[in-house]
Every structure is written in structure tokens, then in C-alpha cells.
Amino acid sequence: MDLVTATVFYCFLVAGIFLGLWVYYDRRDHARFEAERRHVPFHCQRCGHLYAVQGDAAQSVCPKCGQENQRLKF
Ligand SMILES: [Zn+2]
């Protein structure tokens, strides 16, 4: 392998590493943002309190009375 080929190969390797890091961090941040943005609404069956929980929970405890509630379905 001559010097030019080695240099080109090295440049592509470095570019590939940075591209991979960029894609990785971009997807990770996007997933984090989506999880933060998503809220699940709940309606308490005992006290009637309406509240929202971050993430993708199927059931949650009421912050007012502690009753376990299923997520609201529309
Ligand atoms: Zn409640």
C-alpha cells in the first residue's frame, strides 16, 4: 500500500468514525427528547384528579390519594 492510498484510507476511516458518532448521538438525543415530550394522561378513579405522567406508563399512582390507575384511552 502506497502513502496516498493509506492517507485516503485513513481519511475515510476518521470520517466514518465521526459520522458514526454523529448518527449515534443524534438518535440518542432524539429518543431522549421523544421520551421527555411524551405524556400519558391519567384520571383517578377514587378522587377524580386528572394528571399526566412522563414516558409510556400503562398505569400510575395518583399524586393526591395514592390510588393505582390505568391510563386514559380515547
Ligand atoms: Zn386520586
N, CA, C, O and the ligand as a Tripos MOL2 file, in Angstrom:
@<TRIPOS>MOLECULE
protein
  297   295    75     0     0
PROTEIN
NO_CHARGES

@<TRIPOS>ATOM
      1 N           0.8390   -1.2000    0.0000 N.3       1 MET1
      2 CA          0.0000    0.0000    0.0000 C.3       1 MET1
      3 C           0.8790    1.2570    0.0000 C.2       1 MET1
      4 O           1.7270    1.4250    0.8760 O.2       1 MET1
      5 N           0.6720    2.1370   -0.9850 N.am      2 ASP2
      6 CA          1.4900    3.3590   -1.0100 C.3       2 ASP2
      7 C           0.9020    4.4190   -0.0820 C.2       2 ASP2
      8 O          -0.1550    4.2250    0.5160 O.2       2 ASP2
      9 N           1.6000    5.5270    0.0220 N.am      3 LEU3
     10 CA          1.2470    6.5590    1.0050 C.3       3 LEU3
     11 C          -0.1010    7.2200    0.7040 C.2       3 LEU3
     12 O          -0.8670    7.5230    1.6190 O.2       3 LEU3
     13 N          -0.3890    7.4430   -0.5940 N.am      4 VAL4
     14 CA         -1.6430    8.1150   -0.9780 C.3       4 VAL4
     15 C          -2.8310    7.2280   -0.6050 C.2       4 VAL4
     16 O          -3.8140    7.7000   -0.0330 O.2       4 VAL4
     17 N          -2.7330    5.9530   -0.9310 N.am      5 THR5
     18 CA         -3.8100    5.0190   -0.6000 C.3       5 THR5
     19 C          -4.0180    4.9520    0.9030 C.2       5 THR5
     20 O          -5.1510    4.9430    1.3840 O.2       5 THR5
     21 N          -2.9150    4.9040    1.6400 N.am      6 ALA6
     22 CA         -3.0020    4.8410    3.1030 C.3       6 ALA6
     23 C          -3.6460    6.1060    3.6570 C.2       6 ALA6
     24 O          -4.4610    6.0360    4.5780 O.2       6 ALA6
     25 N          -3.2790    7.2810    3.0930 N.am      7 THR7
     26 CA         -3.8490    8.5500    3.5520 C.3       7 THR7
     27 C          -5.3480    8.6100    3.2640 C.2       7 THR7
     28 O          -6.1320    8.9980    4.1300 O.2       7 THR7
     29 N          -5.7460    8.2280    2.0540 N.am      8 VAL8
     30 CA         -7.1660    8.2250    1.6870 C.3       8 VAL8
     31 C          -7.9290    7.2610    2.5930 C.2       8 VAL8
     32 O          -9.0080    7.5870    3.0880 O.2       8 VAL8
     33 N          -7.3740    6.0970    2.8020 N.am      9 PHE9
     34 CA         -8.0000    5.0980    3.6650 C.3       9 PHE9
     35 C          -8.1740    5.6380    5.0870 C.2       9 PHE9
     36 O          -9.2170    5.4510    5.7140 O.2       9 PHE9
     37 N          -7.1210    6.3170    5.5860 N.am     10 TYR10
     38 CA         -7.1640    6.8950    6.9320 C.3      10 TYR10
     39 C          -8.2300    7.9880    7.0280 C.2      10 TYR10
     40 O          -8.9700    8.0610    8.0090 O.2      10 TYR10
     41 N          -8.3010    8.8380    5.9950 N.am     11 CYS11
     42 CA         -9.2950    9.9180    5.9840 C.3      11 CYS11
     43 C         -10.7170    9.3550    6.0170 C.2      11 CYS11
     44 O         -11.5700    9.8500    6.7530 O.2      11 CYS11
     45 N         -10.9610    8.3230    5.2190 N.am     12 PHE12
     46 CA        -12.2890    7.7130    5.2000 C.3      12 PHE12
     47 C         -12.6020    7.0490    6.5440 C.2      12 PHE12
     48 O         -13.7430    7.0570    7.0040 O.2      12 PHE12
     49 N         -11.5830    6.4850    7.1510 N.am     13 LEU13
     50 CA        -11.7630    5.8410    8.4570 C.3      13 LEU13
     51 C         -12.1710    6.8770    9.5090 C.2      13 LEU13
     52 O         -13.1140    6.6650   10.2720 O.2      13 LEU13
     53 N         -11.4430    8.0040    9.5350 N.am     14 VAL14
     54 CA        -11.7580    9.0720   10.5010 C.3      14 VAL14
     55 C         -13.1410    9.6460   10.2230 C.2      14 VAL14
     56 O         -13.9250    9.8670   11.1460 O.2      14 VAL14
     57 N         -13.4420    9.8920    8.9280 N.am     15 ALA15
     58 CA        -14.7560   10.4160    8.5590 C.3      15 ALA15
     59 C         -15.8600    9.4380    8.9590 C.2      15 ALA15
     60 O         -16.9210    9.8460    9.4330 O.2      15 ALA15
     61 N         -15.6040    8.1640    8.7670 N.am     16 GLY16
     62 CA        -16.5820    7.1450    9.1460 C.3      16 GLY16
     63 C         -16.8270    7.1150   10.6380 C.2      16 GLY16
     64 O         -17.9650    6.9690   11.0870 O.2      16 GLY16
     65 N         -15.7490    7.2550   11.4160 N.am     17 ILE17
     66 CA        -15.8900    7.2550   12.8790 C.3      17 ILE17
     67 C         -16.7320    8.4510   13.3210 C.2      17 ILE17
     68 O         -17.6300    8.3090   14.1510 O.2      17 ILE17
     69 N         -16.4370    9.6430   12.7590 N.am     18 PHE18
     70 CA        -17.1950   10.8280   13.1560 C.3      18 PHE18
     71 C         -18.6480   10.7510   12.7000 C.2      18 PHE18
     72 O         -19.5560   11.1810   13.4110 O.2      18 PHE18
     73 N         -18.8580   10.1990   11.5070 N.am     19 LEU19
     74 CA        -20.2230   10.0280   11.0210 C.3      19 LEU19
     75 C         -21.0010    9.0740   11.9320 C.2      19 LEU19
     76 O         -22.1650    9.3120   12.2540 O.2      19 LEU19
     77 N         -20.3420    8.0030   12.3360 N.am     20 GLY20
     78 CA        -20.9770    7.0360   13.2390 C.3      20 GLY20
     79 C         -21.3200    7.6590   14.5840 C.2      20 GLY20
     80 O         -22.4100    7.4470   15.1160 O.2      20 GLY20
     81 N         -20.3730    8.4360   15.1360 N.am     21 LEU21
     82 CA        -20.6210    9.1210   16.4160 C.3      21 LEU21
     83 C         -21.7680   10.1050   16.2860 C.2      21 LEU21
     84 O         -22.6190   10.2010   17.1700 O.2      21 LEU21
     85 N         -21.7880   10.8480   15.1630 N.am     22 TRP22
     86 CA        -22.8390   11.8440   14.9410 C.3      22 TRP22
     87 C         -24.2100   11.1690   14.8800 C.2      22 TRP22
     88 O         -25.1550   11.6140   15.5300 O.2      22 TRP22
     89 N         -24.3110   10.0970   14.0990 N.am     23 VAL23
     90 CA        -25.5830    9.3850   13.9690 C.3      23 VAL23
     91 C         -26.0070    8.8250   15.3270 C.2      23 VAL23
     92 O         -27.1750    8.9080   15.7060 O.2      23 VAL23
     93 N         -25.0390    8.2510   16.0580 N.am     24 TYR24
     94 CA        -25.3450    7.6580   17.3640 C.3      24 TYR24
     95 C         -25.9050    8.6990   18.3340 C.2      24 TYR24
     96 O         -26.9420    8.4790   18.9590 O.2      24 TYR24
     97 N         -25.2050    9.8450   18.4560 N.am     25 TYR25
     98 CA        -25.6480   10.8550   19.4180 C.3      25 TYR25
     99 C         -26.9400   11.5260   18.9650 C.2      25 TYR25
    100 O         -27.7720   11.8940   19.7950 O.2      25 TYR25
    101 N         -27.1120   11.6850   17.6550 N.am     26 ASP26
    102 CA        -28.3350   12.2870   17.1400 C.3      26 ASP26
    103 C         -29.5420   11.4130   17.4660 C.2      26 ASP26
    104 O         -30.5750   11.9180   17.9050 O.2      26 ASP26
    105 N         -29.4160   10.1120   17.2540 N.am     27 ARG27
    106 CA        -30.5270    9.1910   17.5430 C.3      27 ARG27
    107 C         -30.7910    9.1250   19.0370 C.2      27 ARG27
    108 O         -31.9460    9.0820   19.4630 O.2      27 ARG27
    109 N         -29.7250    9.1160   19.8420 N.am     28 ARG28
    110 CA        -29.8890    9.0340   21.2910 C.3      28 ARG28
    111 C         -30.6080   10.2730   21.8230 C.2      28 ARG28
    112 O         -31.5210   10.1670   22.6420 O.2      28 ARG28
    113 N         -30.1860   11.4530   21.3460 N.am     29 ASP29
    114 CA        -30.8260   12.6890   21.7950 C.3      29 ASP29
    115 C         -32.2770   12.7450   21.3390 C.2      29 ASP29
    116 O         -33.1490   13.2070   22.0750 O.2      29 ASP29
    117 N         -32.5330   12.2730   20.1260 N.am     30 HIS30
    118 CA        -33.9000   12.2760   19.6200 C.3      30 HIS30
    119 C         -34.7910   11.3540   20.4570 C.2      30 HIS30
    120 O         -35.9220   11.7150   20.7820 O.2      30 HIS30
    121 N         -34.2920   10.1790   20.8020 N.am     31 ALA31
    122 CA        -35.0560    9.2350   21.6260 C.3      31 ALA31
    123 C         -35.3130    9.8290   23.0070 C.2      31 ALA31
    124 O         -36.4010    9.6790   23.5640 O.2      31 ALA31
    125 N         -34.2990   10.5070   23.5580 N.am     32 ARG32
    126 CA        -34.4480   11.1410   24.8660 C.3      32 ARG32
    127 C         -35.4970   12.2470   24.8210 C.2      32 ARG32
    128 O         -36.3230   12.3780   25.7230 O.2      32 ARG32
    129 N         -35.4450   13.0430   23.7430 N.am     33 PHE33
    130 CA        -36.3970   14.1410   23.5840 C.3      33 PHE33
    131 C         -37.8240   13.6080   23.4460 C.2      33 PHE33
    132 O         -38.7570   14.1480   24.0410 O.2      33 PHE33
    133 N         -37.9830   12.5500   22.6620 N.am     34 GLU34
    134 CA        -39.3070   11.9570   22.4680 C.3      34 GLU34
    135 C         -39.8770   11.4200   23.7810 C.2      34 GLU34
    136 O         -41.0580   11.6090   24.0720 O.2      34 GLU34
    137 N         -39.0410   10.7530   24.5670 N.am     35 ALA35
    138 CA        -39.4850   10.1950   25.8450 C.3      35 ALA35
    139 C         -39.8820   11.3080   26.8060 C.2      35 ALA35
    140 O         -40.8110   11.1530   27.5990 O.2      35 ALA35
    141 N         -39.1600   12.4480   26.7300 N.am     36 GLU36
    142 CA        -39.4510   13.5730   27.6130 C.3      36 GLU36
    143 C         -40.7280   14.2870   27.1840 C.2      36 GLU36
    144 O         -41.4870   14.7820   28.0170 O.2      36 GLU36
    145 N         -40.9490   14.3310   25.8860 N.am     37 ARG37
    146 CA        -42.0840   15.0470   25.3370 C.3      37 ARG37
    147 C         -43.3800   14.2760   25.5720 C.2      37 ARG37
    148 O         -44.4370   14.8750   25.7720 O.2      37 ARG37
    149 N         -43.2950   12.9510   25.5470 N.am     38 ARG38
    150 CA        -44.4900   12.1200   25.6070 C.3      38 ARG38
    151 C         -45.0670   12.1120   27.0260 C.2      38 ARG38
    152 O         -44.3620   11.8120   27.9890 O.2      38 ARG38
    153 N         -46.3230   12.4370   27.1410 N.am     39 HIS39
    154 CA        -47.0080   12.3920   28.4180 C.3      39 HIS39
    155 C         -48.2390   11.5080   28.2940 C.2      39 HIS39
    156 O         -48.9470   11.5480   27.2880 O.2      39 HIS39
    157 N         -48.4850   10.7160   29.3190 N.am     40 VAL40
    158 CA        -49.6560    9.8450   29.3360 C.3      40 VAL40
    159 C         -50.6510   10.4130   30.3320 C.2      40 VAL40
    160 O         -50.3050   10.6340   31.4930 O.2      40 VAL40
    161 N         -51.9020   10.6560   29.8910 N.am     41 PRO41
    162 CA        -52.9010   11.2000   30.8100 C.3      41 PRO41
    163 C         -53.5230   10.1050   31.6850 C.2      41 PRO41
    164 O         -53.7280    8.9740   31.2420 O.2      41 PRO41
    165 N         -53.8100   10.4660   32.9170 N.am     42 PHE42
    166 CA        -54.4710    9.5530   33.8500 C.3      42 PHE42
    167 C         -55.6390   10.2600   34.5200 C.2      42 PHE42
    168 O         -55.6050   11.4710   34.7410 O.2      42 PHE42
    169 N         -56.6540    9.5050   34.8330 N.am     43 HIS43
    170 CA        -57.7930   10.0380   35.5760 C.3      43 HIS43
    171 C         -58.0160    9.1460   36.7790 C.2      43 HIS43
    172 O         -58.2830    7.9530   36.6370 O.2      43 HIS43
    173 N         -57.9080    9.7180   37.9510 N.am     44 CYS44
    174 CA        -58.0320    8.9270   39.1720 C.3      44 CYS44
    175 C         -59.4660    8.4440   39.3720 C.2      44 CYS44
    176 O         -60.4210    9.2120   39.2600 O.2      44 CYS44
    177 N         -59.5910    7.1550   39.6700 N.am     45 GLN45
    178 CA        -60.9210    6.5860   39.8500 C.3      45 GLN45
    179 C         -61.4660    6.8640   41.2460 C.2      45 GLN45
    180 O         -62.6720    6.7660   41.4750 O.2      45 GLN45
    181 N         -60.5880    7.2070   42.1720 N.am     46 ARG46
    182 CA        -61.0570    7.4330   43.5440 C.3      46 ARG46
    183 C         -61.3970    8.9080   43.7710 C.2      46 ARG46
    184 O         -62.4920    9.2260   44.2340 O.2      46 ARG46
    185 N         -60.4560    9.8160   43.4430 N.am     47 CYS47
    186 CA        -60.6880   11.2300   43.7700 C.3      47 CYS47
    187 C         -60.9850   12.0840   42.5450 C.2      47 CYS47
    188 O         -61.3160   13.2600   42.6920 O.2      47 CYS47
    189 N         -60.8750   11.5240   41.3360 N.am     48 GLY48
    190 CA        -61.2210   12.2760   40.1370 C.3      48 GLY48
    191 C         -60.1370   13.2190   39.6510 C.2      48 GLY48
    192 O         -60.3840   14.0270   38.7560 O.2      48 GLY48
    193 N         -58.9470   13.1370   40.2180 N.am     49 HIS49
    194 CA        -57.8470   14.0230   39.8340 C.3      49 HIS49
    195 C         -57.3240   13.6450   38.4590 C.2      49 HIS49
    196 O         -57.0860   12.4710   38.1730 O.2      49 HIS49
    197 N         -57.1480   14.6570   37.6060 N.am     50 LEU50
    198 CA        -56.5530   14.4450   36.2870 C.3      50 LEU50
    199 C         -55.0770   14.7940   36.3600 C.2      50 LEU50
    200 O         -54.7140   15.8690   36.8380 O.2      50 LEU50
    201 N         -54.2340   13.9030   35.8960 N.am     51 TYR51
    202 CA        -52.7960   14.1910   35.9210 C.3      51 TYR51
    203 C         -52.1150   13.4890   34.7660 C.2      51 TYR51
    204 O         -52.6850   12.5840   34.1550 O.2      51 TYR51
    205 N         -50.8950   13.9070   34.4660 N.am     52 ALA52
    206 CA        -50.1250   13.3260   33.3640 C.3      52 ALA52
    207 C         -48.7930   12.8130   33.8920 C.2      52 ALA52
    208 O         -48.2090   13.3790   34.8160 O.2      52 ALA52
    209 N         -48.3320   11.7370   33.2860 N.am     53 VAL53
    210 CA        -47.0650   11.1210   33.6840 C.3      53 VAL53
    211 C         -46.1550   11.0810   32.4660 C.2      53 VAL53
    212 O         -46.5860   10.7290   31.3680 O.2      53 VAL53
    213 N         -44.8940   11.4450   32.6700 N.am     54 GLN54
    214 CA        -43.9170   11.4020   31.5850 C.3      54 GLN54
    215 C         -43.5770    9.9670   31.2230 C.2      54 GLN54
    216 O         -43.5110    9.0920   32.0870 O.2      54 GLN54
    217 N         -43.3640    9.7370   29.9330 N.am     55 GLY55
    218 CA        -42.9510    8.4200   29.4920 C.3      55 GLY55
    219 C         -44.0860    7.6340   28.8910 C.2      55 GLY55
    220 O         -45.0090    8.2150   28.3200 O.2      55 GLY55
    221 N         -44.0350    6.3140   29.0090 N.am     56 ASP56
    222 CA        -45.0050    5.4560   28.3500 C.3      56 ASP56
    223 C         -45.5830    4.4490   29.3390 C.2      56 ASP56
    224 O         -45.6030    3.2480   29.0700 O.2      56 ASP56
    225 N         -46.0530    4.9420   30.4870 N.am     57 ALA57
    226 CA        -46.5270    4.0540   31.5380 C.3      57 ALA57
    227 C         -47.9350    3.5680   31.2410 C.2      57 ALA57
    228 O         -48.7400    4.3130   30.6830 O.2      57 ALA57
    229 N         -48.2480    2.3210   31.6080 N.am     58 ALA58
    230 CA        -49.5840    1.7570   31.4230 C.3      58 ALA58
    231 C         -50.4560    2.0520   32.6280 C.2      58 ALA58
    232 O         -51.6730    2.1820   32.5010 O.2      58 ALA58
    233 N         -49.8370    2.1590   33.8010 N.am     59 GLN59
    234 CA        -50.5830    2.5420   34.9920 C.3      59 GLN59
    235 C         -49.6980    3.3790   35.9060 C.2      59 GLN59
    236 O         -48.4700    3.3050   35.8570 O.2      59 GLN59
    237 N         -50.3630    4.1820   36.7480 N.am     60 SER60
    238 CA        -49.6280    5.1120   37.5850 C.3      60 SER60
    239 C         -50.3800    5.3710   38.8830 C.2      60 SER60
    240 O         -51.5950    5.1910   38.9610 O.2      60 SER60
    241 N         -49.6350    5.7960   39.8990 N.am     61 VAL61
    242 CA        -50.2330    6.0730   41.2000 C.3      61 VAL61
    243 C         -50.6390    7.5350   41.2470 C.2      61 VAL61
    244 O         -49.8690    8.4160   40.8640 O.2      61 VAL61
    245 N         -51.8650    7.7890   41.7220 N.am     62 CYS62
    246 CA        -52.3770    9.1580   41.8330 C.3      62 CYS62
    247 C         -51.5250    9.9610   42.8170 C.2      62 CYS62
    248 O         -51.2610    9.4940   43.9250 O.2      62 CYS62
    249 N         -51.0840   11.1840   42.4200 N.am     63 PRO63
    250 CA        -50.2730   12.0020   43.3300 C.3      63 PRO63
    251 C         -51.0570   12.5530   44.5110 C.2      63 PRO63
    252 O         -50.4600   12.9860   45.4960 O.2      63 PRO63
    253 N         -52.3950   12.5450   44.4300 N.am     64 LYS64
    254 CA        -53.2040   13.1090   45.5180 C.3      64 LYS64
    255 C         -53.5960   12.0640   46.5580 C.2      64 LYS64
    256 O         -53.4790   12.2970   47.7610 O.2      64 LYS64
    257 N         -54.0700   10.8900   46.0750 N.am     65 CYS65
    258 CA        -54.5990    9.9240   47.0350 C.3      65 CYS65
    259 C         -53.8810    8.5660   47.0080 C.2      65 CYS65
    260 O         -54.1160    7.7380   47.8880 O.2      65 CYS65
    261 N         -53.0100    8.3210   46.0140 N.am     66 GLY66
    262 CA        -52.2610    7.0810   46.0010 C.3      66 GLY66
    263 C         -52.9570    5.9140   45.3460 C.2      66 GLY66
    264 O         -52.4690    4.7850   45.4010 O.2      66 GLY66
    265 N         -54.0960    6.1750   44.7230 N.am     67 GLN67
    266 CA        -54.8270    5.1240   44.0140 C.3      67 GLN67
    267 C         -54.1010    4.7470   42.7310 C.2      67 GLN67
    268 O         -53.6420    5.6190   41.9940 O.2      67 GLN67
    269 N         -53.9970    3.4360   42.4620 N.am     68 GLU68
    270 CA        -53.3790    2.9690   41.2160 C.3      68 GLU68
    271 C         -54.4030    3.0710   40.0840 C.2      68 GLU68
    272 O         -55.5030    2.5280   40.1850 O.2      68 GLU68
    273 N         -54.0350    3.7690   39.0050 N.am     69 ASN69
    274 CA        -54.9700    3.9960   37.9050 C.3      69 ASN69
    275 C         -54.4160    3.4730   36.5820 C.2      69 ASN69
    276 O         -53.2070    3.4520   36.3500 O.2      69 ASN69
    277 N         -55.3520    3.0490   35.7170 N.am     70 GLN70
    278 CA        -54.9980    2.6820   34.3620 C.3      70 GLN70
    279 C         -54.9630    3.9360   33.5060 C.2      70 GLN70
    280 O         -55.6210    4.9260   33.8260 O.2      70 GLN70
    281 N         -54.1940    3.9010   32.4090 N.am     71 ARG71
    282 CA        -54.0920    5.0870   31.5560 C.3      71 ARG71
    283 C         -55.4190    5.3680   30.8510 C.2      71 ARG71
    284 O         -56.2140    4.4640   30.5950 O.2      71 ARG71
    285 N         -55.6320    6.6440   30.5470 N.am     72 LEU72
    286 CA        -56.8580    7.0490   29.8600 C.3      72 LEU72
    287 C         -56.7870    6.6070   28.4070 C.2      72 LEU72
    288 O         -55.7500    6.7330   27.7550 O.2      72 LEU72
    289 N         -57.8970    6.0900   27.9130 N.am     73 LYS73
    290 CA        -57.9770    5.7250   26.4980 C.3      73 LYS73
    291 C         -59.0340    6.5740   25.8450 C.2      73 LYS73
    292 O         -60.1270    6.7600   26.3810 O.2      73 LYS73
    293 N         -58.6890    7.0990   24.6540 N.am     74 PHE74
    294 CA        -59.6320    7.9720   23.9460 C.3      74 PHE74
    295 C         -60.2770    7.2220   22.7940 C.2      74 PHE74
    296 O         -61.1020    7.7860   22.0750 O.2      74 PHE74
    297 ZN        -56.6180   10.1410   43.3590 Zn       75 ZN75
@<TRIPOS>BOND
     1     1     2 1
     2     2     3 1
     3     3     4 2
     4     3     5 am
     5     5     6 1
     6     6     7 1
     7     7     8 2
     8     7     9 am
     9     9    10 1
    10    10    11 1
    11    11    12 2
    12    11    13 am
    13    13    14 1
    14    14    15 1
    15    15    16 2
    16    15    17 am
    17    17    18 1
    18    18    19 1
    19    19    20 2
    20    19    21 am
    21    21    22 1
    22    22    23 1
    23    23    24 2
    24    23    25 am
    25    25    26 1
    26    26    27 1
    27    27    28 2
    28    27    29 am
    29    29    30 1
    30    30    31 1
    31    31    32 2
    32    31    33 am
    33    33    34 1
    34    34    35 1
    35    35    36 2
    36    35    37 am
    37    37    38 1
    38    38    39 1
    39    39    40 2
    40    39    41 am
    41    41    42 1
    42    42    43 1
    43    43    44 2
    44    43    45 am
    45    45    46 1
    46    46    47 1
    47    47    48 2
    48    47    49 am
    49    49    50 1
    50    50    51 1
    51    51    52 2
    52    51    53 am
    53    53    54 1
    54    54    55 1
    55    55    56 2
    56    55    57 am
    57    57    58 1
    58    58    59 1
    59    59    60 2
    60    59    61 am
    61    61    62 1
    62    62    63 1
    63    63    64 2
    64    63    65 am
    65    65    66 1
    66    66    67 1
    67    67    68 2
    68    67    69 am
    69    69    70 1
    70    70    71 1
    71    71    72 2
    72    71    73 am
    73    73    74 1
    74    74    75 1
    75    75    76 2
    76    75    77 am
    77    77    78 1
    78    78    79 1
    79    79    80 2
    80    79    81 am
    81    81    82 1
    82    82    83 1
    83    83    84 2
    84    83    85 am
    85    85    86 1
    86    86    87 1
    87    87    88 2
    88    87    89 am
    89    89    90 1
    90    90    91 1
    91    91    92 2
    92    91    93 am
    93    93    94 1
    94    94    95 1
    95    95    96 2
    96    95    97 am
    97    97    98 1
    98    98    99 1
    99    99   100 2
   100    99   101 am
   101   101   102 1
   102   102   103 1
   103   103   104 2
   104   103   105 am
   105   105   106 1
   106   106   107 1
   107   107   108 2
   108   107   109 am
   109   109   110 1
   110   110   111 1
   111   111   112 2
   112   111   113 am
   113   113   114 1
   114   114   115 1
   115   115   116 2
   116   115   117 am
   117   117   118 1
   118   118   119 1
   119   119   120 2
   120   119   121 am
   121   121   122 1
   122   122   123 1
   123   123   124 2
   124   123   125 am
   125   125   126 1
   126   126   127 1
   127   127   128 2
   128   127   129 am
   129   129   130 1
   130   130   131 1
   131   131   132 2
   132   131   133 am
   133   133   134 1
   134   134   135 1
   135   135   136 2
   136   135   137 am
   137   137   138 1
   138   138   139 1
   139   139   140 2
   140   139   141 am
   141   141   142 1
   142   142   143 1
   143   143   144 2
   144   143   145 am
   145   145   146 1
   146   146   147 1
   147   147   148 2
   148   147   149 am
   149   149   150 1
   150   150   151 1
   151   151   152 2
   152   151   153 am
   153   153   154 1
   154   154   155 1
   155   155   156 2
   156   155   157 am
   157   157   158 1
   158   158   159 1
   159   159   160 2
   160   159   161 am
   161   161   162 1
   162   162   163 1
   163   163   164 2
   164   163   165 am
   165   165   166 1
   166   166   167 1
   167   167   168 2
   168   167   169 am
   169   169   170 1
   170   170   171 1
   171   171   172 2
   172   171   173 am
   173   173   174 1
   174   174   175 1
   175   175   176 2
   176   175   177 am
   177   177   178 1
   178   178   179 1
   179   179   180 2
   180   179   181 am
   181   181   182 1
   182   182   183 1
   183   183   184 2
   184   183   185 am
   185   185   186 1
   186   186   187 1
   187   187   188 2
   188   187   189 am
   189   189   190 1
   190   190   191 1
   191   191   192 2
   192   191   193 am
   193   193   194 1
   194   194   195 1
   195   195   196 2
   196   195   197 am
   197   197   198 1
   198   198   199 1
   199   199   200 2
   200   199   201 am
   201   201   202 1
   202   202   203 1
   203   203   204 2
   204   203   205 am
   205   205   206 1
   206   206   207 1
   207   207   208 2
   208   207   209 am
   209   209   210 1
   210   210   211 1
   211   211   212 2
   212   211   213 am
   213   213   214 1
   214   214   215 1
   215   215   216 2
   216   215   217 am
   217   217   218 1
   218   218   219 1
   219   219   220 2
   220   219   221 am
   221   221   222 1
   222   222   223 1
   223   223   224 2
   224   223   225 am
   225   225   226 1
   226   226   227 1
   227   227   228 2
   228   227   229 am
   229   229   230 1
   230   230   231 1
   231   231   232 2
   232   231   233 am
   233   233   234 1
   234   234   235 1
   235   235   236 2
   236   235   237 am
   237   237   238 1
   238   238   239 1
   239   239   240 2
   240   239   241 am
   241   241   242 1
   242   242   243 1
   243   243   244 2
   244   243   245 am
   245   245   246 1
   246   246   247 1
   247   247   248 2
   248   247   249 am
   249   249   250 1
   250   250   251 1
   251   251   252 2
   252   251   253 am
   253   253   254 1
   254   254   255 1
   255   255   256 2
   256   255   257 am
   257   257   258 1
   258   258   259 1
   259   259   260 2
   260   259   261 am
   261   261   262 1
   262   262   263 1
   263   263   264 2
   264   263   265 am
   265   265   266 1
   266   266   267 1
   267   267   268 2
   268   267   269 am
   269   269   270 1
   270   270   271 1
   271   271   272 2
   272   271   273 am
   273   273   274 1
   274   274   275 1
   275   275   276 2
   276   275   277 am
   277   277   278 1
   278   278   279 1
   279   279   280 2
   280   279   281 am
   281   281   282 1
   282   282   283 1
   283   283   284 2
   284   283   285 am
   285   285   286 1
   286   286   287 1
   287   287   288 2
   288   287   289 am
   289   289   290 1
   290   290   291 1
   291   291   292 2
   292   291   293 am
   293   293   294 1
   294   294   295 1
   295   295   296 2
@<TRIPOS>SUBSTRUCTURE
     1 MET1         2 RESIDUE 1 A MET
     2 ASP2         6 RESIDUE 1 A ASP
     3 LEU3        10 RESIDUE 1 A LEU
     4 VAL4        14 RESIDUE 1 A VAL
     5 THR5        18 RESIDUE 1 A THR
     6 ALA6        22 RESIDUE 1 A ALA
     7 THR7        26 RESIDUE 1 A THR
     8 VAL8        30 RESIDUE 1 A VAL
     9 PHE9        34 RESIDUE 1 A PHE
    10 TYR10       38 RESIDUE 1 A TYR
    11 CYS11       42 RESIDUE 1 A CYS
    12 PHE12       46 RESIDUE 1 A PHE
    13 LEU13       50 RESIDUE 1 A LEU
    14 VAL14       54 RESIDUE 1 A VAL
    15 ALA15       58 RESIDUE 1 A ALA
    16 GLY16       62 RESIDUE 1 A GLY
    17 ILE17       66 RESIDUE 1 A ILE
    18 PHE18       70 RESIDUE 1 A PHE
    19 LEU19       74 RESIDUE 1 A LEU
    20 GLY20       78 RESIDUE 1 A GLY
    21 LEU21       82 RESIDUE 1 A LEU
    22 TRP22       86 RESIDUE 1 A TRP
    23 VAL23       90 RESIDUE 1 A VAL
    24 TYR24       94 RESIDUE 1 A TYR
    25 TYR25       98 RESIDUE 1 A TYR
    26 ASP26      102 RESIDUE 1 A ASP
    27 ARG27      106 RESIDUE 1 A ARG
    28 ARG28      110 RESIDUE 1 A ARG
    29 ASP29      114 RESIDUE 1 A ASP
    30 HIS30      118 RESIDUE 1 A HIS
    31 ALA31      122 RESIDUE 1 A ALA
    32 ARG32      126 RESIDUE 1 A ARG
    33 PHE33      130 RESIDUE 1 A PHE
    34 GLU34      134 RESIDUE 1 A GLU
    35 ALA35      138 RESIDUE 1 A ALA
    36 GLU36      142 RESIDUE 1 A GLU
    37 ARG37      146 RESIDUE 1 A ARG
    38 ARG38      150 RESIDUE 1 A ARG
    39 HIS39      154 RESIDUE 1 A HIS
    40 VAL40      158 RESIDUE 1 A VAL
    41 PRO41      162 RESIDUE 1 A PRO
    42 PHE42      166 RESIDUE 1 A PHE
    43 HIS43      170 RESIDUE 1 A HIS
    44 CYS44      174 RESIDUE 1 A CYS
    45 GLN45      178 RESIDUE 1 A GLN
    46 ARG46      182 RESIDUE 1 A ARG
    47 CYS47      186 RESIDUE 1 A CYS
    48 GLY48      190 RESIDUE 1 A GLY
    49 HIS49      194 RESIDUE 1 A HIS
    50 LEU50      198 RESIDUE 1 A LEU
    51 TYR51      202 RESIDUE 1 A TYR
    52 ALA52      206 RESIDUE 1 A ALA
    53 VAL53      210 RESIDUE 1 A VAL
    54 GLN54      214 RESIDUE 1 A GLN
    55 GLY55      218 RESIDUE 1 A GLY
    56 ASP56      222 RESIDUE 1 A ASP
    57 ALA57      226 RESIDUE 1 A ALA
    58 ALA58      230 RESIDUE 1 A ALA
    59 GLN59      234 RESIDUE 1 A GLN
    60 SER60      238 RESIDUE 1 A SER
    61 VAL61      242 RESIDUE 1 A VAL
    62 CYS62      246 RESIDUE 1 A CYS
    63 PRO63      250 RESIDUE 1 A PRO
    64 LYS64      254 RESIDUE 1 A LYS
    65 CYS65      258 RESIDUE 1 A CYS
    66 GLY66      262 RESIDUE 1 A GLY
    67 GLN67      266 RESIDUE 1 A GLN
    68 GLU68      270 RESIDUE 1 A GLU
    69 ASN69      274 RESIDUE 1 A ASN
    70 GLN70      278 RESIDUE 1 A GLN
    71 ARG71      282 RESIDUE 1 A ARG
    72 LEU72      286 RESIDUE 1 A LEU
    73 LYS73      290 RESIDUE 1 A LYS
    74 PHE74      294 RESIDUE 1 A PHE
    75 ZN75       297 GROUP 0 **** ****
